[in-house]
């Protein structure tokens, strides 16, 4: 899988059609599958990490409640 990265001053999404045309002028059969800005990629990465941490917190809370119930029953 090949990636193309570029840095702009301004709206990066506005350059997508220009870069797509430039790539296709060289090789019309070159697939362009996923186009995303760095902000979108970082937001998706942070969202995934946030979900995993929330899941771990939920399991920790369930474990804490079960441990407290067991301690209360054994006393």
N, CA, C and O atoms as CSV, one atom per row, in Angstrom:
chain,resi,resn,atom,element,x,y,z
A,1,UNK,N,N,0.840,-1.165,0.000
A,1,UNK,CA,C,0.000,0.000,0.000
A,1,UNK,C,C,0.891,1.235,0.000
A,1,UNK,O,O,1.811,1.351,0.810
A,2,UNK,N,N,0.619,2.119,-0.882
A,2,UNK,CA,C,1.401,3.342,-0.992
A,2,UNK,C,C,0.610,4.503,-0.433
A,2,UNK,O,O,-0.617,4.544,-0.525
A,3,UNK,N,N,1.327,5.439,0.146
A,3,UNK,CA,C,0.699,6.623,0.710
A,3,UNK,C,C,1.352,7.859,0.128
A,3,UNK,O,O,2.531,7.860,-0.225
A,4,UNK,N,N,0.569,8.891,0.039
A,4,UNK,CA,C,1.062,10.183,-0.420
A,4,UNK,C,C,0.665,11.209,0.626
A,4,UNK,O,O,-0.506,11.320,0.990
A,5,UNK,N,N,1.644,11.954,1.104
A,5,UNK,CA,C,1.404,12.965,2.120
A,5,UNK,C,C,1.840,14.307,1.571
A,5,UNK,O,O,2.823,14.393,0.834
A,6,UNK,N,N,1.127,15.335,1.918
A,6,UNK,CA,C,1.551,16.666,1.530
A,6,UNK,C,C,1.157,17.652,2.608
A,6,UNK,O,O,0.204,17.436,3.358
A,7,UNK,N,N,1.912,18.744,2.670
A,7,UNK,CA,C,1.664,19.810,3.651
A,7,UNK,C,C,1.195,21.046,2.900
A,7,UNK,O,O,1.754,21.415,1.867
A,8,UNK,N,N,0.175,21.669,3.430
A,8,UNK,CA,C,-0.357,22.862,2.792
A,8,UNK,C,C,-0.519,23.969,3.820
A,8,UNK,O,O,-0.501,23.738,5.029
A,9,UNK,N,N,-0.672,25.131,3.319
A,9,UNK,CA,C,-1.062,26.275,4.153
A,9,UNK,C,C,-2.490,26.616,3.760
A,9,UNK,O,O,-2.724,27.332,2.787
A,10,UNK,N,N,-3.414,26.111,4.504
A,10,UNK,CA,C,-4.809,26.360,4.179
A,10,UNK,C,C,-5.589,25.066,4.179
A,10,UNK,O,O,-5.266,24.126,4.905
A,11,UNK,N,N,-6.615,25.032,3.358
A,11,UNK,CA,C,-7.515,23.886,3.314
A,11,UNK,C,C,-6.891,22.758,2.487
A,11,UNK,O,O,-6.759,22.870,1.268
A,12,UNK,N,N,-6.514,21.683,3.159
A,12,UNK,CA,C,-5.883,20.556,2.480
A,12,UNK,C,C,-6.881,19.809,1.605
A,12,UNK,O,O,-6.509,19.251,0.572
A,13,UNK,N,N,-8.147,19.797,2.016
A,13,UNK,CA,C,-9.163,19.090,1.245
A,13,UNK,C,C,-9.398,19.744,-0.116
A,13,UNK,O,O,-9.863,19.081,-1.043
A,14,UNK,N,N,-9.087,21.017,-0.249
A,14,UNK,CA,C,-9.266,21.704,-1.527
A,14,UNK,C,C,-8.271,21.232,-2.576
A,14,UNK,O,O,-8.524,21.374,-3.773
A,15,UNK,N,N,-7.137,20.668,-2.144
A,15,UNK,CA,C,-6.126,20.202,-3.088
A,15,UNK,C,C,-6.366,18.775,-3.575
A,15,UNK,O,O,-5.673,18.311,-4.480
A,16,UNK,N,N,-7.320,18.085,-2.998
A,16,UNK,CA,C,-7.558,16.682,-3.369
A,16,UNK,C,C,-7.871,16.527,-4.858
A,16,UNK,O,O,-7.255,15.679,-5.503
A,17,UNK,N,N,-8.789,17.296,-5.435
A,17,UNK,CA,C,-9.042,17.124,-6.882
A,17,UNK,C,C,-7.819,17.422,-7.747
A,17,UNK,O,O,-7.601,16.764,-8.764
A,18,UNK,N,N,-7.030,18.400,-7.348
A,18,UNK,CA,C,-5.835,18.759,-8.126
A,18,UNK,C,C,-4.829,17.617,-8.083
A,18,UNK,O,O,-4.273,17.239,-9.115
A,19,UNK,N,N,-4.590,17.063,-6.893
A,19,UNK,CA,C,-3.640,15.957,-6.770
A,19,UNK,C,C,-4.164,14.694,-7.441
A,19,UNK,O,O,-3.391,13.948,-8.042
A,20,UNK,N,N,-5.456,14.447,-7.345
A,20,UNK,CA,C,-6.049,13.279,-8.014
A,20,UNK,C,C,-5.853,13.387,-9.530
A,20,UNK,O,O,-5.488,12.411,-10.187
A,21,UNK,N,N,-6.098,14.583,-10.078
A,21,UNK,CA,C,-5.892,14.782,-11.525
A,21,UNK,C,C,-4.425,14.629,-11.904
A,21,UNK,O,O,-4.113,14.083,-12.962
A,22,UNK,N,N,-3.519,15.106,-11.048
A,22,UNK,CA,C,-2.084,14.984,-11.333
A,22,UNK,C,C,-1.655,13.527,-11.332
A,22,UNK,O,O,-0.878,13.107,-12.190
A,23,UNK,N,N,-2.156,12.750,-10.374
A,23,UNK,CA,C,-1.813,11.326,-10.322
A,23,UNK,C,C,-2.380,10.595,-11.523
A,23,UNK,O,O,-1.690,9.793,-12.151
A,24,UNK,N,N,-3.631,10.871,-11.842
A,24,UNK,CA,C,-4.271,10.180,-12.969
A,24,UNK,C,C,-3.716,10.623,-14.323
A,24,UNK,O,O,-3.855,9.903,-15.311
A,25,UNK,N,N,-3.084,11.812,-14.379
A,25,UNK,CA,C,-2.457,12.211,-15.644
A,25,UNK,C,C,-1.228,11.352,-15.934
A,25,UNK,O,O,-0.849,11.176,-17.092
A,26,UNK,N,N,-0.609,10.820,-14.883
A,26,UNK,CA,C,0.552,9.945,-15.043
A,26,UNK,C,C,0.102,8.498,-15.250
A,26,UNK,O,O,0.610,7.810,-16.136
A,27,UNK,N,N,-0.850,8.037,-14.434
A,27,UNK,CA,C,-1.318,6.648,-14.499
A,27,UNK,C,C,-2.815,6.624,-14.212
A,27,UNK,O,O,-3.233,6.726,-13.059
A,28,UNK,N,N,-3.609,6.489,-15.251
A,28,UNK,CA,C,-5.061,6.517,-15.118
A,28,UNK,C,C,-5.591,5.318,-14.329
A,28,UNK,O,O,-6.675,5.400,-13.751
A,29,UNK,N,N,-4.858,4.222,-14.292
A,29,UNK,CA,C,-5.298,3.034,-13.576
A,29,UNK,C,C,-4.879,3.023,-12.105
A,29,UNK,O,O,-5.163,2.065,-11.387
A,30,UNK,N,N,-4.220,4.061,-11.666
A,30,UNK,CA,C,-3.783,4.130,-10.271
A,30,UNK,C,C,-4.993,4.381,-9.367
A,30,UNK,O,O,-5.649,5.416,-9.480
A,31,UNK,N,N,-5.290,3.430,-8.466
A,31,UNK,CA,C,-6.449,3.642,-7.594
A,31,UNK,C,C,-6.136,4.655,-6.484
A,31,UNK,O,O,-5.049,4.657,-5.907
A,32,UNK,N,N,-7.091,5.483,-6.216
A,32,UNK,CA,C,-7.017,6.418,-5.096
A,32,UNK,C,C,-8.165,6.037,-4.183
A,32,UNK,O,O,-9.327,6.341,-4.455
A,33,UNK,N,N,-7.820,5.368,-3.098
A,33,UNK,CA,C,-8.839,4.721,-2.282
A,33,UNK,C,C,-9.266,5.576,-1.106
A,33,UNK,O,O,-10.457,5.817,-0.911
A,34,UNK,N,N,-8.322,6.029,-0.335
A,34,UNK,CA,C,-8.650,6.705,0.917
A,34,UNK,C,C,-7.979,8.065,0.959
A,34,UNK,O,O,-6.752,8.166,0.956
A,35,UNK,N,N,-8.789,9.101,0.999
A,35,UNK,CA,C,-8.273,10.461,1.084
A,35,UNK,C,C,-8.779,11.049,2.396
A,35,UNK,O,O,-9.986,11.106,2.633
A,36,UNK,N,N,-7.861,11.481,3.239
A,36,UNK,CA,C,-8.242,12.044,4.526
A,36,UNK,C,C,-7.217,13.091,4.945
A,36,UNK,O,O,-6.041,13.013,4.590
A,37,UNK,N,N,-7.687,14.062,5.700
A,37,UNK,CA,C,-6.774,15.057,6.246
A,37,UNK,C,C,-6.151,14.501,7.529
A,37,UNK,O,O,-6.674,13.561,8.127
A,38,UNK,N,N,-5.050,15.084,7.935
A,38,UNK,CA,C,-4.387,14.640,9.154
A,38,UNK,C,C,-5.278,14.864,10.366
A,38,UNK,O,O,-5.256,14.072,11.308
A,39,UNK,N,N,-6.060,15.936,10.349
A,39,UNK,CA,C,-6.992,16.175,11.456
A,39,UNK,C,C,-8.001,15.044,11.578
A,39,UNK,O,O,-8.316,14.607,12.685
A,40,UNK,N,N,-8.510,14.567,10.444
A,40,UNK,CA,C,-9.460,13.451,10.475
A,40,UNK,C,C,-8.808,12.165,10.967
A,40,UNK,O,O,-9.414,11.418,11.735
A,41,UNK,N,N,-7.587,11.902,10.534
A,41,UNK,CA,C,-6.888,10.698,10.978
A,41,UNK,C,C,-6.592,10.744,12.475
A,41,UNK,O,O,-6.733,9.737,13.169
A,42,UNK,N,N,-6.184,11.901,12.968
A,42,UNK,CA,C,-5.914,12.032,14.399
A,42,UNK,C,C,-7.192,11.906,15.221
A,42,UNK,O,O,-7.186,11.291,16.287
A,43,UNK,N,N,-8.283,12.481,14.734
A,43,UNK,CA,C,-9.559,12.374,15.448
A,43,UNK,C,C,-10.023,10.921,15.511
A,43,UNK,O,O,-10.533,10.481,16.542
A,44,UNK,N,N,-9.856,10.180,14.432
A,44,UNK,CA,C,-10.249,8.767,14.432
A,44,UNK,C,C,-9.381,7.964,15.390
A,44,UNK,O,O,-9.878,7.083,16.092
A,45,UNK,N,N,-8.091,8.264,15.423
A,45,UNK,CA,C,-7.189,7.567,16.335
A,45,UNK,C,C,-7.539,7.871,17.789
A,45,UNK,O,O,-7.544,6.972,18.630
A,46,UNK,N,N,-7.830,9.123,18.082
A,46,UNK,CA,C,-8.201,9.497,19.442
A,46,UNK,C,C,-9.532,8.881,19.843
A,46,UNK,O,O,-9.703,8.489,20.997
A,47,UNK,N,N,-10.468,8.790,18.925
A,47,UNK,CA,C,-11.767,8.195,19.226
A,47,UNK,C,C,-11.618,6.710,19.552
A,47,UNK,O,O,-12.262,6.207,20.472
A,48,UNK,N,N,-10.780,6.017,18.807
A,48,UNK,CA,C,-10.548,4.595,19.069
A,48,UNK,C,C,-9.888,4.394,20.435
A,48,UNK,O,O,-10.284,3.512,21.198
A,49,UNK,N,N,-8.900,5.201,20.730
A,49,UNK,CA,C,-8.218,5.109,22.018
A,49,UNK,C,C,-9.175,5.437,23.166
A,49,UNK,O,O,-9.134,4.793,24.215
A,50,UNK,N,N,-10.027,6.429,22.969
A,50,UNK,CA,C,-11.002,6.809,23.986
A,50,UNK,C,C,-11.971,5.661,24.245
A,50,UNK,O,O,-12.296,5.380,25.398
A,51,UNK,N,N,-12.436,4.995,23.193
A,51,UNK,CA,C,-13.356,3.876,23.350
A,51,UNK,C,C,-12.713,2.740,24.141
A,51,UNK,O,O,-13.342,2.174,25.035
A,52,UNK,N,N,-11.472,2.404,23.818
A,52,UNK,CA,C,-10.778,1.315,24.512
A,52,UNK,C,C,-10.594,1.659,25.989
A,52,UNK,O,O,-10.791,0.803,26.852
A,53,UNK,N,N,-10.221,2.896,26.287
A,53,UNK,CA,C,-10.049,3.290,27.679
A,53,UNK,C,C,-11.370,3.249,28.443
A,53,UNK,O,O,-11.398,2.846,29.606
A,54,UNK,N,N,-12.451,3.658,27.809
A,54,UNK,CA,C,-13.765,3.588,28.460
A,54,UNK,C,C,-14.159,2.133,28.723
A,54,UNK,O,O,-14.753,1.824,29.756
A,55,UNK,N,N,-13.827,1.250,27.794
A,55,UNK,CA,C,-14.119,-0.165,27.980
A,55,UNK,C,C,-13.327,-0.737,29.160
A,55,UNK,O,O,-13.876,-1.481,29.972
A,56,UNK,N,N,-12.046,-0.394,29.256
A,56,UNK,CA,C,-11.232,-0.828,30.387
A,56,UNK,C,C,-11.782,-0.288,31.704
A,56,UNK,O,O,-11.802,-0.999,32.708
A,57,UNK,N,N,-12.223,0.961,31.702
A,57,UNK,CA,C,-12.791,1.542,32.909
A,57,UNK,C,C,-14.062,0.813,33.322
A,57,UNK,O,O,-14.292,0.599,34.512
A,58,UNK,N,N,-14.881,0.432,32.365
A,58,UNK,CA,C,-16.116,-0.291,32.678
A,58,UNK,C,C,-15.801,-1.648,33.298
A,58,UNK,O,O,-16.420,-2.031,34.291
A,59,UNK,N,N,-14.848,-2.376,32.725
A,59,UNK,CA,C,-14.467,-3.666,33.296
A,59,UNK,C,C,-13.852,-3.501,34.691
A,59,UNK,O,O,-14.092,-4.327,35.572
A,60,UNK,N,N,-13.070,-2.454,34.895
A,60,UNK,CA,C,-12.484,-2.204,36.208
A,60,UNK,C,C,-13.574,-1.904,37.232
A,60,UNK,O,O,-13.504,-2.368,38.370
A,61,UNK,N,N,-14.563,-1.143,36.839
A,61,UNK,CA,C,-15.666,-0.824,37.740
A,61,UNK,C,C,-16.463,-2.078,38.097
A,61,UNK,O,O,-16.832,-2.268,39.256
A,62,UNK,N,N,-16.727,-2.926,37.119
A,62,UNK,CA,C,-17.432,-4.184,37.381
A,62,UNK,C,C,-16.612,-5.047,38.338
A,62,UNK,O,O,-17.171,-5.633,39.266
A,63,UNK,N,N,-15.310,-5.134,38.132
A,63,UNK,CA,C,-14.446,-5.906,39.020
A,63,UNK,C,C,-14.438,-5.345,40.429
A,63,UNK,O,O,-14.447,-6.101,41.400
A,64,UNK,N,N,-14.422,-4.029,40.547
A,64,UNK,CA,C,-14.438,-3.398,41.860
A,64,UNK,C,C,-15.754,-3.667,42.589
A,64,UNK,O,O,-15.757,-3.945,43.788
A,65,UNK,N,N,-16.860,-3.585,41.873
A,65,UNK,CA,C,-18.162,-3.865,42.477
A,65,UNK,C,C,-18.252,-5.321,42.910
A,65,UNK,O,O,-18.739,-5.608,44.003
A,66,UNK,N,N,-17.792,-6.243,42.074
A,66,UNK,CA,C,-17.816,-7.660,42.437
A,66,UNK,C,C,-16.932,-7.942,43.648
A,66,UNK,O,O,-17.310,-8.717,44.527
A,67,UNK,N,N,-15.780,-7.328,43.695
A,67,UNK,CA,C,-14.879,-7.511,44.842
A,67,UNK,C,C,-15.503,-6.960,46.109
A,67,UNK,O,O,-15.391,-7.581,47.166
A,68,UNK,N,N,-16.157,-5.813,46.031
A,68,UNK,CA,C,-16.814,-5.233,47.203
A,68,UNK,C,C,-17.959,-6.111,47.670
A,68,UNK,O,O,-18.153,-6.295,48.872
A,69,UNK,N,N,-18.722,-6.655,46.725
A,69,UNK,CA,C,-19.833,-7.544,47.106
A,69,UNK,C,C,-19.298,-8.808,47.767
A,69,UNK,O,O,-19.872,-9.279,48.749
A,70,UNK,N,N,-18.233,-9.350,47.256
A,70,UNK,CA,C,-17.649,-10.558,47.842
A,70,UNK,C,C,-17.109,-10.263,49.241
A,70,UNK,O,O,-17.292,-11.065,50.157
A,71,UNK,N,N,-16.452,-9.128,49.412
A,71,UNK,CA,C,-15.939,-8.758,50.731
A,71,UNK,C,C,-17.088,-8.563,51.716
A,71,UNK,O,O,-16.975,-8.955,52.877
A,72,UNK,N,N,-18.184,-7.966,51.272
A,72,UNK,CA,C,-19.337,-7.750,52.144
A,72,UNK,C,C,-19.989,-9.087,52.523
A,72,UNK,O,O,-20.427,-9.262,53.660
A,73,UNK,N,N,-20.054,-10.028,51.574
A,73,UNK,CA,C,-20.668,-11.330,51.862
A,73,UNK,C,C,-19.818,-12.179,52.806
A,73,UNK,O,O,-20.360,-12.951,53.597
A,74,UNK,N,N,-18.507,-12.046,52.733
A,74,UNK,CA,C,-17.619,-12.864,53.569
A,74,UNK,C,C,-17.455,-12.307,54.978
A,74,UNK,O,O,-16.962,-13.011,55.860
A,75,UNK,N,N,-17.852,-11.075,55.205
A,75,UNK,CA,C,-17.702,-10.471,56.551
A,75,UNK,C,C,-18.826,-10.840,57.465
A,75,UNK,O,O,-18.846,-10.416,58.621
